[in-house]
Amino acid sequence: MINQDHLDNLFIRTYNTNLIGHSHNYHQILIPLLGNINLIINGKLIIVSYGEVCIIPKGVHHQLTARTDFRFLVINTDNINFVSLERVNELHFSLDDKLLAFIGVVERQLLTDFDQVMNDCMLKLLMEFLKKISSDKRIDSRLINVLNIIKNDISAEHTLESLAKAACLSESHFKKAFKKQFGYTPKAYITELRMQMARGLIINTDMPITIIAEKCGYQNLSAFIRRFSLCYHETPQKFRAKGQSLAHKR
């Protein structure tokens, strides 16, 4: 049984590349801070990437695999009242820009200083954010396989034809369903995921910008820099330099 002091607290953790399947007597919320985690829940594969959250209900058998250098925000709790724990589709959803920005603040606070009062306040606000988002972010079951394909190889050239086929929909129907679900066309959604991944790698690693560009599906460095600059209003180099400067001031 988990120590009660570990319930309703925020933690940053890494995982082994292949953990033995297990279950908990509490609910667990996983939010990737860098990279993605493969979850097998009751035999079903769910890929949870940066920019998303997954909730594992208490008593549910699951297995996790991830690279050891990937980090995750973890919340163990007895009380989750904003999702239906019986419906798998409601346990995996995307975060919005406001919550991603807040999670960045949480991460920096946990990495630099632990304060129980601050932890409690951040947890309360984080749960309110999740409650608000989860009510609007139900993933269409036909699109879950598409998301897993995209996230499993974000650098690949995913065509509308191949993604529609994975969803067992016509291209026009798939594009309409995807836009309705996520507010983006498939192409724009992939670009958004790539930029979120790039942002995470730039902030949390010393990986060269050229390698980050390749991992995010850009063989042309200039094209990557243009896209990143449009998204975050700074070049990747300036974005990293600003983050390092803020870290040094702390």
VOPAGU-2260 file (C-alpha; in pm, 1 decimal, decimal comma):
REM VOPAGU-2260
SITE   aa  ch    i         X         Y         Z
SITE  MET   A    0       0,0       0,0       0,0
SITE  ILE   A    1     126,2     344,2     -83,3
SITE  ASN   A    2     223,1     574,5     201,4
SITE  GLN   A    3     -63,1     816,6     266,4
SITE  ASP   A    4     186,1    1102,2     245,6
SITE  HIS   A    5     223,9    1017,8    -125,0
SITE  LEU   A    6    -145,9    1062,0    -198,8
SITE  ASP   A    7    -264,2    1394,6    -339,5
SITE  ASN   A    8      86,5    1521,8    -401,2
SITE  LEU   A    9     268,5    1612,1    -721,3
SITE  PHE   A   10     574,7    1410,9    -824,8
SITE  ILE   A   11     810,7    1402,0   -1120,2
SITE  ARG   A   12     917,9    1050,1   -1209,0
SITE  THR   A   13    1093,2     845,0   -1473,1
SITE  TYR   A   14    1012,6     484,5   -1558,0
SITE  ASN   A   15    1210,0     178,3   -1655,5
SITE  THR   A   16    1192,4      76,8   -2018,4
SITE  ASN   A   17     972,1    -222,6   -1939,4
SITE  LEU   A   18     785,8    -251,6   -1610,1
SITE  ILE   A   19     600,0    -562,5   -1497,4
SITE  GLY   A   20     223,9    -525,5   -1513,1
SITE  HIS   A   21      63,7    -413,3   -1187,0
SITE  SER   A   22    -230,6    -228,3   -1033,7
SITE  HIS   A   23    -279,5      27,3    -753,7
SITE  ASN   A   24    -533,0      76,4    -477,1
SITE  TYR   A   25    -555,4     443,5    -578,0
SITE  HIS   A   26    -612,3     636,3    -902,0
SITE  GLN   A   27    -304,6     758,6   -1089,6
SITE  ILE   A   28    -283,5    1058,5   -1322,2
SITE  LEU   A   29       9,3    1063,8   -1566,9
SITE  ILE   A   30     113,5    1377,0   -1757,3
SITE  PRO   A   31     427,1    1350,9   -1976,8
SITE  LEU   A   32     671,5    1638,0   -1935,3
SITE  LEU   A   33     904,4    1502,9   -2201,1
SITE  GLY   A   34     843,7    1231,6   -2459,5
SITE  ASN   A   35     567,4     973,9   -2443,2
SITE  ILE   A   36     469,9     670,0   -2245,7
SITE  ASN   A   37     314,4     349,2   -2377,5
SITE  LEU   A   38      42,7     217,7   -2149,8
SITE  ILE   A   39    -114,7    -123,5   -2180,8
SITE  ILE   A   40    -440,0    -110,3   -1986,2
SITE  ASN   A   41    -634,6    -434,9   -1973,4
SITE  GLY   A   42    -458,3    -542,6   -2293,0
SITE  LYS   A   43    -528,0    -217,6   -2481,1
SITE  LEU   A   44    -235,9       2,1   -2597,3
SITE  ILE   A   45    -260,8     374,8   -2525,7
SITE  ILE   A   46      21,8     610,5   -2624,0
SITE  VAL   A   47      28,6     919,5   -2402,1
SITE  SER   A   48     246,2    1202,7   -2532,8
SITE  TYR   A   49     356,9    1544,5   -2418,2
SITE  GLY   A   50      46,1    1764,9   -2428,3
SITE  GLU   A   51    -185,9    1489,7   -2303,2
SITE  VAL   A   52    -300,3    1324,2   -1981,5
SITE  CYS   A   53    -405,1     970,4   -1894,5
SITE  ILE   A   54    -589,0     852,0   -1583,8
SITE  ILE   A   55    -539,6     495,7   -1458,4
SITE  PRO   A   56    -828,2     394,1   -1229,3
SITE  LYS   A   57    -757,9     212,2    -906,1
SITE  GLY   A   58    -747,0    -164,8    -935,0
SITE  VAL   A   59    -695,3    -161,9   -1313,5
SITE  HIS   A   60    -408,9    -382,2   -1434,3
SITE  HIS   A   61    -160,1    -191,3   -1649,0
SITE  GLN   A   62     195,1    -195,8   -1782,3
SITE  LEU   A   63     414,9     102,1   -1870,6
SITE  THR   A   64     704,7     133,4   -2112,2
SITE  ALA   A   65     907,3     446,4   -2177,7
SITE  ARG   A   66    1262,0     565,3   -2234,7
SITE  THR   A   67    1445,5     621,1   -1909,1
SITE  ASP   A   68    1524,1     984,3   -1996,7
SITE  PHE   A   69    1154,8    1073,8   -2035,0
SITE  ARG   A   70     986,4    1246,5   -1741,3
SITE  PHE   A   71     627,2    1244,9   -1617,2
SITE  LEU   A   72     419,6    1438,2   -1369,4
SITE  VAL   A   73     239,5    1188,6   -1147,1
SITE  ILE   A   74     -56,6    1237,3    -914,7
SITE  ASN   A   75    -178,7     953,1    -692,1
SITE  THR   A   76    -525,0    1021,0    -554,2
SITE  ASP   A   77    -829,6     855,0    -402,2
SITE  ASN   A   78   -1069,3    1105,5    -552,8
SITE  ILE   A   79   -1138,3    1170,0    -921,1
SITE  ASN   A   80   -1488,6    1301,5    -975,5
SITE  PHE   A   81   -1459,9    1470,1   -1314,1
SITE  VAL   A   82   -1445,2    1165,4   -1545,4
SITE  SER   A   83   -1629,8     838,1   -1586,2
SITE  LEU   A   84   -1376,4     578,4   -1471,8
SITE  GLU   A   85   -1569,4     305,2   -1652,4
SITE  ARG   A   86   -1528,0     464,1   -1995,4
SITE  VAL   A   87   -1173,5     428,0   -2129,7
SITE  ASN   A   88   -1217,6     704,9   -2389,0
SITE  GLU   A   89   -1273,3     958,4   -2110,5
SITE  LEU   A   90    -944,0     872,4   -1939,9
SITE  HIS   A   91    -711,7     998,4   -2216,3
SITE  PHE   A   92    -743,4    1352,0   -2349,8
SITE  SER   A   93    -545,0    1650,2   -2473,2
SITE  LEU   A   94    -439,6    1950,5   -2265,9
SITE  ASP   A   95    -485,1    2309,3   -2376,1
SITE  ASP   A   96    -221,0    2581,9   -2398,8
SITE  LYS   A   97    -311,9    2734,8   -2061,2
SITE  LEU   A   98    -269,9    2406,5   -1877,2
SITE  LEU   A   99      53,6    2325,1   -2062,7
SITE  ALA   A  100     192,9    2660,9   -1952,9
SITE  PHE   A  101      85,0    2595,3   -1593,3
SITE  ILE   A  102     240,7    2248,4   -1597,5
SITE  GLY   A  103     567,7    2413,7   -1701,0
SITE  VAL   A  104     547,4    2625,3   -1384,6
SITE  VAL   A  105     469,9    2315,5   -1176,2
SITE  GLU   A  106     767,5    2131,2   -1325,2
SITE  ARG   A  107    1011,3    2412,9   -1251,8
SITE  GLN   A  108     879,6    2447,0    -895,1
SITE  LEU   A  109     916,2    2074,6    -824,3
SITE  LEU   A  110    1266,2    2062,0    -973,0
SITE  THR   A  111    1396,8    2359,8    -777,3
SITE  ASP   A  112    1218,5    2359,5    -443,5
SITE  PHE   A  113     959,0    2154,5    -253,1
SITE  ASP   A  114     706,3    2342,6     -47,8
SITE  GLN   A  115     399,6    2155,9      81,7
SITE  VAL   A  116     174,2    2461,5      81,7
SITE  MET   A  117     275,6    2542,1    -275,0
SITE  ASN   A  118     231,3    2176,0    -372,2
SITE  ASP   A  119    -123,1    2171,8    -233,6
SITE  CYS   A  120    -215,5    2494,4    -414,3
SITE  MET   A  121     -70,5    2376,4    -746,6
SITE  LEU   A  122    -246,7    2040,9    -715,8
SITE  LYS   A  123    -582,8    2203,0    -646,1
SITE  LEU   A  124    -549,4    2435,4    -944,9
SITE  LEU   A  125    -423,9    2153,9   -1169,9
SITE  MET   A  126    -724,6    1937,2   -1082,6
SITE  GLU   A  127    -958,9    2226,6   -1162,6
SITE  PHE   A  128    -790,9    2269,7   -1501,8
SITE  LEU   A  129    -829,3    1897,4   -1572,1
SITE  LYS   A  130   -1193,4    1903,7   -1466,3
SITE  LYS   A  131   -1268,5    2184,6   -1708,9
SITE  ILE   A  132   -1081,4    2027,9   -2001,0
SITE  SER   A  133   -1204,8    1671,2   -1954,8
SITE  SER   A  134   -1568,4    1773,6   -2000,0
SITE  ASP   A  135   -1492,0    1881,5   -2358,7
SITE  LYS   A  136   -1220,9    1638,3   -2469,7
SITE  ARG   A  137   -1383,4    1299,9   -2536,3
SITE  ILE   A  138   -1186,0    1118,8   -2806,6
SITE  ASP   A  139   -1390,4     952,2   -3080,8
SITE  SER   A  140   -1305,5     580,9   -3062,6
SITE  ARG   A  141   -1248,6     572,2   -3440,9
SITE  LEU   A  142    -971,7     827,4   -3402,7
SITE  ILE   A  143    -780,3     668,1   -3115,6
SITE  ASN   A  144    -592,3     432,6   -3348,8
SITE  VAL   A  145    -505,7     729,3   -3572,7
SITE  LEU   A  146    -360,8     922,2   -3278,3
SITE  ASN   A  147    -151,7     623,2   -3175,4
SITE  ILE   A  148     -15,2     587,8   -3530,9
SITE  ILE   A  149      76,4     955,8   -3544,6
SITE  LYS   A  150     234,1     967,0   -3199,2
SITE  ASN   A  151     419,6     639,8   -3241,8
SITE  ASP   A  152     621,2     799,7   -3522,4
SITE  ILE   A  153     569,8    1174,7   -3521,9
SITE  SER   A  154     852,0    1225,1   -3772,1
SITE  ALA   A  155     686,9    1009,6   -4041,8
SITE  GLU   A  156     501,1    1155,3   -4339,4
SITE  HIS   A  157     142,4    1069,7   -4249,9
SITE  THR   A  158     -91,9    1113,6   -4545,7
SITE  LEU   A  159    -462,0    1187,4   -4529,9
SITE  GLU   A  160    -522,9     864,2   -4719,2
SITE  SER   A  161    -331,2     644,1   -4474,8
SITE  LEU   A  162    -484,9     805,1   -4167,3
SITE  ALA   A  163    -838,6     781,8   -4304,2
SITE  LYS   A  164    -779,2     414,4   -4379,1
SITE  ALA   A  165    -662,7     356,2   -4020,5
SITE  ALA   A  166    -987,2     512,9   -3897,7
SITE  CYS   A  167   -1192,0     303,3   -4144,1
SITE  LEU   A  168   -1343,5     622,9   -4285,8
SITE  SER   A  169   -1348,9     793,7   -4621,7
SITE  GLU   A  170   -1100,1    1079,1   -4653,0
SITE  SER   A  171   -1371,3    1345,7   -4649,0
SITE  HIS   A  172   -1553,6    1189,3   -4352,7
SITE  PHE   A  173   -1228,1    1139,4   -4163,1
SITE  LYS   A  174   -1114,1    1497,5   -4218,1
SITE  LYS   A  175   -1451,1    1629,6   -4099,4
SITE  ALA   A  176   -1459,9    1401,8   -3792,3
SITE  PHE   A  177   -1099,5    1486,9   -3703,2
SITE  LYS   A  178   -1157,1    1862,5   -3731,2
SITE  LYS   A  179   -1472,2    1837,9   -3520,3
SITE  GLN   A  180   -1291,3    1638,6   -3250,9
SITE  PHE   A  181    -967,6    1833,9   -3225,1
SITE  GLY   A  182   -1035,0    2170,3   -3386,5
SITE  TYR   A  183    -751,4    2111,7   -3635,1
SITE  THR   A  184    -715,1    1946,7   -3972,1
SITE  PRO   A  185    -500,2    1629,7   -3950,3
SITE  LYS   A  186    -205,2    1815,9   -4104,4
SITE  ALA   A  187    -234,1    2107,1   -3860,4
SITE  TYR   A  188    -272,0    1867,6   -3568,4
SITE  ILE   A  189      47,2    1682,9   -3662,3
SITE  THR   A  190     229,5    2015,2   -3691,2
SITE  GLU   A  191     101,4    2115,3   -3346,6
SITE  LEU   A  192     223,5    1787,0   -3194,1
SITE  ARG   A  193     561,5    1831,4   -3359,4
SITE  MET   A  194     595,7    2181,3   -3220,0
SITE  GLN   A  195     496,4    2065,9   -2871,1
SITE  MET   A  196     754,8    1790,3   -2891,2
SITE  ALA   A  197    1017,5    2035,8   -3015,4
SITE  ARG   A  198     937,6    2275,1   -2732,9
SITE  GLY   A  199     976,8    1996,4   -2475,7
SITE  LEU   A  200    1309,6    1881,2   -2620,0
SITE  ILE   A  201    1444,4    2234,6   -2642,2
SITE  ILE   A  202    1348,4    2315,5   -2281,6
SITE  ASN   A  203    1439,1    1985,7   -2118,4
SITE  THR   A  204    1742,8    1858,2   -2311,4
SITE  ASP   A  205    2071,9    1975,5   -2458,0
SITE  MET   A  206    1996,9    1797,7   -2785,1
SITE  PRO   A  207    2123,9    1989,3   -3091,3
SITE  ILE   A  208    1854,2    2181,8   -3278,5
SITE  THR   A  209    1932,8    1988,2   -3598,1
SITE  ILE   A  210    1857,1    1656,8   -3425,8
SITE  ILE   A  211    1540,0    1796,6   -3269,7
SITE  ALA   A  212    1424,9    1907,5   -3614,4
SITE  GLU   A  213    1475,1    1556,3   -3751,9
SITE  LYS   A  214    1296,3    1392,8   -3458,6
SITE  CYS   A  215    1004,6    1626,2   -3522,5
SITE  GLY   A  216     979,1    1534,3   -3890,0
SITE  TYR   A  217    1176,7    1819,7   -4047,2
SITE  GLN   A  218    1465,3    1724,4   -4273,7
SITE  ASN   A  219    1507,6    2090,9   -4366,7
SITE  LEU   A  220    1639,4    2288,8   -4069,9
SITE  SER   A  221    1531,2    2623,8   -4213,9
SITE  ALA   A  222    1173,4    2499,1   -4251,6
SITE  PHE   A  223    1176,8    2381,1   -3888,3
SITE  ILE   A  224    1307,6    2714,6   -3759,9
SITE  ARG   A  225    1043,7    2905,6   -3960,6
SITE  ARG   A  226     762,4    2688,4   -3825,5
SITE  PHE   A  227     887,9    2704,8   -3465,8
SITE  SER   A  228     926,9    3081,4   -3487,8
SITE  LEU   A  229     571,3    3119,6   -3618,8
SITE  CYS   A  230     441,2    2908,0   -3332,6
SITE  TYR   A  231     641,0    3049,8   -3040,9
SITE  HIS   A  232     749,0    3390,4   -3180,9
SITE  GLU   A  233    1118,4    3310,7   -3125,4
SITE  THR   A  234    1377,6    3097,3   -3297,0
SITE  PRO   A  235    1459,2    2765,1   -3125,5
SITE  GLN   A  236    1800,4    2899,8   -3026,5
SITE  LYS   A  237    1656,8    3211,1   -2858,8
SITE  PHE   A  238    1382,7    3003,8   -2695,1
SITE  ARG   A  239    1643,5    2771,9   -2539,4
SITE  ALA   A  240    1868,8    3060,5   -2435,2
SITE  LYS   A  241    1580,4    3234,3   -2257,1
SITE  GLY   A  242    1492,2    2914,1   -2070,9
SITE  GLN   A  243    1852,1    2863,6   -1961,3
SITE  SER   A  244    1873,8    3224,0   -1844,4
SITE  LEU   A  245    1561,6    3184,4   -1630,2
SITE  ALA   A  246    1697,5    2860,7   -1483,6
SITE  HIS   A  247    2026,6    3026,6   -1387,2
SITE  LYS   A  248    1844,9    3312,2   -1211,3
SITE  ARG   A  249    1678,1    3060,1    -983,6
